[in-house]
Amino acid sequence: MAATVTVEPAGRSCWDEPVSIVVRGLAPEQRVTLRVSLRDEKGELFQAHARYRADAGGELDLTRAPALGGSFEGLEPMGLFWAMEAEKPWGRLVKRDVNQPFAVELEVLDGHEPEGRGRLLGRTVHERNFLAPGVRREPVRAGRVRAALFLPPGAGPFPGIIDLFGSGGGLCEYRASLLAGHGFAVLALAYFRFEDLPESLNVVHLEYFEEAVDFMLQHPKVKGPSVGLLGFSKGGDLCLSMASFLKGITATVVINSCVANTIAPLHYKDMIIPDLGSDLGKHTTTESGLLDFMNIWNNPLEKPYHQSLIPLEKAQGPFLFIVGMDDYSWKSGFYANIASERLQAHGKDRPQIIYYPGTGHCIDPPYFPPSRASVHAVLGLPIYYGGEPKAHSRAQVDAWQQIQTFFHKHLNGKKSVNSKM
């Protein structure tokens, strides 16, 4: 018996968009296994599988049918996507070329054989895109700035956001490209290990980021008189520094970030903020041989490390802190609380802090498989990031909505996205 696999929206959808998966043409209450797979730009394979039972009419609708085992259990309509794991140890799914979609193969296999080795009943291929219809990508080589600008369809101007990633370096575009599909002009900004930028993060000059802000505010498609900032990990403390020293910043979102300057000294005009510093000897190793860096960092509240604290008394708010409570890279909740206390002590508004239990360090847009561990791009070593897959996946969906709501409210003056966590 041939089964028909239907994915809606048909043909292609954006990665951050949920899809509906229905299998028809099965026998009544037939036991089947669904398997999903894709290969990234490096050819690495990512897969997930789950066991199901069709209904009395021979139909299987993942919005109504719970998974009976496999990569996950329970009613998880998007579980086949977020539960994908790399075939290669410590692999992390990222999108390197946002111009090309991921081709996701879905297969229906007979029975509940281990690892989905049953007879093939049906298959389909669905494309998951990173550029919503009409979104444009413009490479940016303006002065020293090296970036990619994503513009929504329409005449604009659009509220502008600068997007910064962490200590892996390079130009990471997938978050910016997806966010542009929700009405924002988003600049994915590289700051080392890309083209003619420094290869190592030995020192950071804030003037480079000031130049990026100026570029955005002078762009005819960007709505002034200010922009928002979105930063993850090291990119988060850079956003806090930008909000503290630079003009033209309205709203800042930081994801699992420190409240002190980390990794490299920060220079701006005649000022230097030293890096927080760390003691690599304090790292631990998990049973799987992964490095746990949570406790290597110095305490920014202790002398002399307090000199690395970012002067939030100068900061332009508002702020949103997104915190994974199972973050094993550093104590993100502790740092967010310090930021809140320091802002309020200087008469600033209390920041919004969202704590996500069971959620690790790498909080990506929705439906990316949670990265509990991967090989660090610079260190070349497997790092433990933490997180429980199901809780982390739910946090990614909610955080994505919260980010949009925050920026629409503070850059547009209105709220346009509802959280459904």
N, C-alpha and C positions, 0 to 999 in steps of 0.2 A: 504493500500500500504506500503510495506517494503522499507525503505530507507537504503542505504549503506553509511557508513561513512569511508572515507579513510584518513589516516594520513601518510604523507611522510616526512622523511624516515620511512619506514614501521617497525613496531614492537617496536623499541627503538631508542632514540636520546639523545644527551647530552643536559643538561638543558640550556646551553647558545647557543644552535643551534636553529634557527627558523624552524618551520615545516609548511607544506602545508596541509590545511584541506579542503576537498571536500566532499560534500554530493550529491549522485546520486539517481535516482529513485523516485524523487518527481514529483508532478503534475506541469504543467506549471504555473509559477508565484505563486506557493504555498507559503503561509505564514507559517513559522516555527520558533521555538525558539531553539537555541543551548545552552546547559548547560554543563559546565565542573566542575569537582569536584575531590578533592583528600583528603586524610587524612595523617597527618604527623605522626611521630613516637609516639607521645603522643595520637594519635587518634582524634586530633582536625580536624574538617571539614573546608575546604576552598572551596568556590564556586564562580562562575560567570555565567551570562547568557546574551544572546543578541538575539534580534529579527531580522530576515532576510526575504527576499523574493527570491524564486528561479527564475532562468531565464526562458525564453520561452521554453527551452528544458528540464526543470525539474532538472537542476543542480545548485548547490550552491557552488561557489568557493570563499573562504574568501579572496583571493588575489584580487578579482574583485568586490565582493559584499560588500557594506557598511552596517554596523549595523544600524538598524532603531530605536534602543533604548535598554534599559536594563541596564547592568552594564557599558556600554560605547556606544558611537555613532561614526559613520563614518567608513572609510576604515581602519581597524586595524587588519591585518591578525593574529597577536599574541595577540589581545586584550583579548581573553578568558583566557589567562594565566596571563598576568600582572594585569588584573582587578579582580582576585580572592580576596575575602574577607573572613576573619575568621567568623565562626558562633558565636564563643565566643568573647565578646567585647575585643578590644585591642590586639587581637592575631597577632602574626607576624610569617610568614612562613620562617623557616630556615631549613637547612638539618643537622641533627645530626649524621646520619650514612651514610657516602658517599659510603659505599660498597653496599648499597641497593638503587635501583631506587625508585622514586615516581611513583606509578601507577595512571595515570590520566584517569578518565572516561569521555568520551564525549557522550552526548545524544542528539538526535534530537526529538523534541516534536512538535506536530501539533498545529498550530495557534500561536497567540500572547497573550496567557493567562497570567495573572499576576504571576510573580515569576516562570514561566515555569511549569504550572500545566496541560499542554495539554497532549494528548494521546502520548505514546512513539511510535515513528516510527522506530528508529534505534539507535544503540549504538556501541561503541568500546572502548577498553582500550589501552592506549599507555604509554609505560614506558619512563620516563625521567631520564637518568642516570647522575651520577656525576663523573664517571671514564670513560674517552674515551678509546676505544680499545687499549690495550697494556699498559695503565698507571698503575703503581704499587704504592701501599701504603706501606710504611715501618714505623712502630712505632719506635720512637726514645726515648731511655732512656740512654743518654750518659752523664756521670758525673751528673751535676745538670739539664741538659737540658731535658725538657719534651715536645715532639713535635710529628708531623707526617710528614714524607718526602714523596713527590709524585714525581715519576720519569717517564718521557716519555718513550715510546717504543724505542728500539734501543740501540746501544752500548754507545752512548755519547762520551765525556762528554757534559753536557748541561749547559747553563747559569743558574746561581743560584739566587733565590730570597727568602728572608725571609718575611713571611706574618704575620702581627700583627693586631689583632682586638682591641676593645675598653674596656671600664670599666666594661663590664659584666663578664669578666673573663672566665675561662674554655678554652677548646681547640676547636676552630672553624675551620673546615677543608674545607668547601664547596667551598670557593673562591680559595684556593690553589689547590684543586683537579681539578677544572675546568681549571685553568691557566696552569697546567701541561700538559693538552691536547693540548696546543699550543706551546710545545717545550721547556718548562722551568722545571728545577728541583726546586720545591717549598717546603719550610719548613714552615708548619703551626705551629707557636710557641706559646705555652701557657706561661703565666707568673704569674698567680695566680688563685685560685679556681680550681685547677686541681691536682689530686693525692696528692703527698707529697709537692706540692708548697704551699706558704702561702695562707691562706684562705681569707685574706683581703689585700687590696692594701694600706698598711700603710707607706711603705717605698720601694723604688726601688733601686736595686744595678745594675749598668750598666755592672758589670763584668759577670752577668748571660747572658746578650745579647752578650757580647764579646765571651763567650764560645760557643754560638750558631753560631756566625760568623766563629769561628775557626773550629767548626764541619763541616760546609758546605765546607770550603776551603780545608779541609783534606779529604773530601769524593771523592772517585775515579770517581764518576759519575757527579761531579760538575766541571764545567769549571772555572779555576782561571784566573787571580790572585785576583779577587774580586767578590763581589756579589751585587745584588740590594736589595732594601728595599721597602716594600709596607705596609702602615699603615693607618688605619681608626680610627678617633676620638682620644682617648687616645693613641692608637697604633701609630698614626701619629706623635705626639710630641716625642714619644719614638724613632721613626725612625730618626727624626731630631737630637735628642741627640746622637744617634748612629753614624750618619754621621758626627757629629761635633767632636766626641772624639775617635772613633774607626778606626783602619786601615782596609783596605780591602773592603771599600764601594765605589761603582762606580756610582750608580744611585739610586735616591730615589723618590718614589711617595707617596704623602700624600693626603688622602681624608677627607675633612671637619675636619681639625685639627687645634690646637692652635700652636702658635709660641713660647709659653712659656711652661715651665714644669707645668703640672697640677696634681691635686688630691693628690699626695704624693711626699715627698722630694726625689730627685734623688742623689744617692751617686756613686762616682767613684773615687777609690783610696783615695786621701786626699781632694777631692772636694765634696761640697754639693751644689746643686741648689734647693732652696726652692720651694714649690709648689705655684702656682699663687694665690690660695685662692679664696674664694667666700663668698657671703652673701646670704644664703638661704632665708632670709627675703625679698629679692628683687624679688622673683619669683612671677609670676602671674598665674592665673587659667583661662582656657578657659571656654566658655559656656558649654562645654561638661564635665567639671570637670577635664580636663587634666592639668598637671603642665607644665608651660613654663619657662625654665631655661635660656633663652637667656641672660638676663640682670643680672644674679647673679654673673658673674665672674668679678674679679677686672681687671682694665686696666693695661696691662703689661708695658705701656709707662709711667705710673705715679710712683713716689716714694711712698713707698719702693718696689712696686710690680715689678719694672724693674729688680730686682735681680733674678726673676724667668725666665727671657728671656734666651732662648737657645743660646749659643755663636756661631751664624752662621758664624762669621768671621773665625772659625776653620773648617767649614764644607767642605766636599768633594762633589761636584756636579757631574752631573747636577740634577735639581729638577723639578718635575711636581706637581703642586698643582691643585687638582680637588675640585671645590667649588660649593656647592648648594646654590644658592642665596636666597632660602627660608628656610635655615637651622635655626631651632628654638632651637638648643642645645647651640650654641654659634655663634659669628659673624665670620664665616669662611672666608668671603671675606676680612674683616678688617685684620684678622691675616695674610692671604696670601699676602696682600699688605705690611704689616710690614716686612714680610720675604723678599720680593723682594727689599725693600728699604735697609734693613740691609745688604743683600748679595752684592748688588751693591756698597754700601758705603765702603765695604771692598775689592773692586776690584774683586768680584766674578761675574760670568756670571748671567745675568738676568734669573730668573727661568721662566719656562713655566707655565702660569696660565690659566685654562679653567673655565669660569664661566657658570653655567647652570641655567637660569631663571626657576622659578617654581619648583625647585628641593630642596628637604629637606635634612635632615641629613644623613639618612641611604641609601647610594648609594651602591647597591648590583650588582652582575653580571646580565646580561640581563634576562628579563622575570620573575624575582622575583616580586611579587606584592609589589608596593611601600609601605613601612612602614611609614605611617603618624603619628602613635602613637602606643605605646605598653608598656607593663609592664616591667620596667627595672629589669634585672636579679638580681642585687644586692640591689637596693632600694626597690623593690617590689611595686613600685608606677607607675601609668600610666603617661607616659611622652609624650608630644607633640613634634614631630620631624619636622613637616612641609612638604610642597611639594604638588603639584597638580598632580594627578595620571598620566595623559597622558604625561605631560611634564617630569615628573620624570622618567617614563618608557623610553622615548626617550633618556634621559640623560644617563641612565644606559647602553643602547646599545652603545652609542657613547663613553662613558668613558671607557668601556671594550676594545674597539678597540684602544683608545688612550693609554691605559696602555700597551697593547701588543706592539704597535708601538714604544713607548718610550723605553721599555726594549729591544726589538729586536735591536733597533738602538744603544743603549749605552752599552749593554752587548754583542752583536754580531757584532756591527759595521755596521749594515744594517737595512733597514726598510722593513718589510714584511707584514704589515697589513695596509689597507687603511681605513680611516674614511669616513663614509657615512652619517654623520649627516646632 
